[in-house]
């Protein structure tokens, strides 16, 4: 997350589009499971992605600042 916020990779998607907020996340026991779910989410519609975000974060708070950073 620090790399995204500090735009370490200047040609990356996050740097180009100024993506710095964490709106949604899930944890999985293995990277393989995480990648499978990520591909499924990416293949879904924009509406479905917004539904996922709203299911845990209807206020669109930055979860990195609010939750994850506290770990």
Backbone bond lengths (Angstrom), bond angles and torsions (degrees), N, CA, C in turn:
res aa  C-N    CA-C-N  psi(-1)  N-CA   C-N-CA  omega(-1)  CA-C   N-CA-C  phi
1 X - - - 1.450 - - 1.534 110.07 -
2 X 1.317 115.53 -38.00 1.470 118.51 178.33 1.530 111.22 -62.40
3 X 1.317 116.79 -37.92 1.468 119.94 178.24 1.521 110.57 -63.17
4 X 1.333 117.30 -40.33 1.460 120.53 178.70 1.530 110.28 -64.97
5 X 1.305 116.08 -48.40 1.470 120.10 -177.32 1.528 112.64 -64.60
6 X 1.319 116.33 -34.16 1.466 120.51 -179.30 1.521 113.02 -92.48
7 X 1.322 116.87 2.29 1.469 123.41 177.37 1.528 111.37 50.91
8 X 1.328 115.19 49.27 1.459 121.86 -179.63 1.532 110.54 -60.81
9 X 1.320 116.46 -42.53 1.467 121.71 178.10 1.524 108.10 -100.64
10 X 1.296 116.73 91.87 1.470 123.58 -169.69 1.529 114.34 -62.11
11 X 1.318 117.78 -22.96 1.462 121.01 179.97 1.524 112.52 -94.07
12 X 1.309 117.77 2.17 1.462 121.10 -176.75 1.523 111.61 -73.69
13 X 1.317 115.06 161.41 1.467 121.30 177.65 1.527 110.69 -57.39
14 X 1.333 116.22 -44.67 1.473 119.78 -176.64 1.528 111.78 -65.49
15 X 1.319 117.81 -36.25 1.463 120.39 177.98 1.532 110.64 -72.12
16 X 1.312 115.82 -43.43 1.464 120.50 -177.92 1.524 112.17 -61.97
17 X 1.348 116.84 -40.69 1.456 121.28 -176.06 1.530 113.30 -105.57
18 X 1.333 117.04 11.51 1.458 123.22 176.23 1.532 112.71 54.90
19 X 1.318 115.88 46.34 1.459 122.31 179.64 1.527 107.93 -85.20
20 X 1.324 116.51 107.08 1.462 119.17 -176.68 1.529 113.33 -129.89
21 X 1.327 118.03 -4.50 1.459 120.25 -179.40 1.525 111.45 -102.06
22 X 1.308 115.88 139.11 1.456 122.05 173.86 1.522 106.86 -97.17
23 X 1.336 116.99 111.56 1.458 121.38 -177.16 1.515 113.29 -102.46
24 X 1.329 117.34 -20.92 1.467 121.30 -174.90 1.519 108.82 -154.86
25 X 1.307 116.77 142.92 1.459 121.07 174.30 1.521 110.13 -156.96
26 X 1.306 115.29 158.76 1.458 123.18 174.41 1.518 107.47 -141.03
27 X 1.320 116.50 152.73 1.458 121.63 175.66 1.523 109.53 -110.03
28 X 1.333 115.44 142.92 1.460 121.64 176.83 1.515 108.97 -133.94
29 X 1.327 117.38 150.25 1.463 119.97 -177.52 1.525 114.01 -68.29
30 X 1.325 117.09 -24.50 1.466 119.11 179.38 1.521 110.34 -133.38
31 X 1.310 115.59 155.31 1.462 121.32 177.74 1.525 110.49 -65.09
32 X 1.322 116.52 -33.08 1.466 120.78 179.38 1.524 110.71 -60.89
33 X 1.327 116.56 -46.26 1.470 120.26 178.07 1.525 110.91 -63.27
34 X 1.319 116.53 -42.50 1.461 120.70 -179.51 1.527 111.31 -61.08
35 X 1.318 116.81 -43.17 1.466 120.77 -179.85 1.522 110.97 -65.78
36 X 1.319 117.71 -40.60 1.470 120.61 178.29 1.525 111.43 -60.91
37 X 1.329 116.42 -44.30 1.465 120.16 179.69 1.528 110.18 -68.40
38 X 1.323 117.48 -40.05 1.463 120.84 178.26 1.529 110.76 -58.91
39 X 1.325 117.40 -44.09 1.463 120.95 178.84 1.524 111.48 -63.52
40 X 1.328 116.45 -38.64 1.462 120.72 178.25 1.534 110.67 -64.85
41 X 1.320 116.25 -43.22 1.467 119.81 178.96 1.518 110.41 -64.69
42 X 1.324 117.46 -46.25 1.463 121.15 -179.41 1.521 112.31 -61.10
43 X 1.322 117.57 -31.25 1.465 121.31 -179.52 1.531 111.93 -77.85
44 X 1.315 117.22 -14.64 1.458 121.33 -177.39 1.528 112.54 -78.77
45 X 1.289 114.93 173.79 1.462 120.60 -179.08 1.526 111.15 -76.31
46 X 1.308 115.23 161.14 1.462 120.95 176.87 1.531 110.19 -61.13
47 X 1.331 115.88 -38.40 1.465 120.60 179.17 1.530 110.82 -60.31
48 X 1.307 116.67 -44.15 1.472 121.25 179.66 1.532 110.71 -64.44
49 X 1.323 116.86 -38.25 1.467 120.15 178.10 1.525 110.60 -63.72
50 X 1.325 117.16 -42.20 1.466 120.01 177.26 1.527 111.08 -65.32
51 X 1.315 116.96 -35.28 1.470 119.77 176.44 1.527 110.90 -63.25
52 X 1.322 117.18 -41.07 1.465 120.79 177.17 1.530 110.96 -61.47
53 X 1.322 116.11 -46.92 1.467 120.29 179.42 1.524 110.12 -60.75
54 X 1.314 116.67 -48.52 1.468 120.78 -177.92 1.522 113.06 -65.90
55 X 1.330 117.35 -22.50 1.464 119.99 179.85 1.528 112.11 -67.55
56 X 1.334 117.24 -28.30 1.465 119.09 178.71 1.525 113.49 -118.94
57 X 1.328 117.29 -13.41 1.457 119.76 -173.28 1.528 111.75 -147.29
58 X 1.329 118.19 64.05 1.466 119.94 -176.92 1.535 113.95 -64.30
59 X 1.319 117.86 -23.25 1.466 120.81 179.16 1.527 112.65 -83.99
60 X 1.335 117.17 -4.22 1.470 123.38 -178.22 1.526 112.13 56.48
61 X 1.323 115.57 39.55 1.461 121.16 176.03 1.521 109.50 -71.55
62 X 1.315 116.12 154.89 1.460 121.20 174.73 1.530 107.05 -78.04
63 X 1.323 116.74 105.44 1.460 121.20 -175.30 1.519 112.59 -70.33
64 X 1.315 117.68 -21.75 1.460 119.87 176.34 1.531 109.17 -63.44
65 X 1.310 115.99 -46.76 1.465 121.16 -179.87 1.535 111.15 -70.91
66 X 1.308 115.97 -37.54 1.456 121.22 -171.66 1.534 113.40 -83.48
67 X 1.337 118.33 -40.28 1.465 120.75 -171.70 1.521 113.80 -125.28
68 X 1.288 116.56 -59.41 1.460 121.61 -170.08 1.525 111.01 -62.19
69 X 1.288 117.67 -41.59 1.459 121.68 -176.26 1.523 111.86 -62.94
70 X 1.309 118.40 -20.16 1.468 122.58 -178.42 1.522 112.61 -77.30
71 X 1.332 118.05 -13.65 1.459 120.37 -178.15 1.449 108.60 -74.31
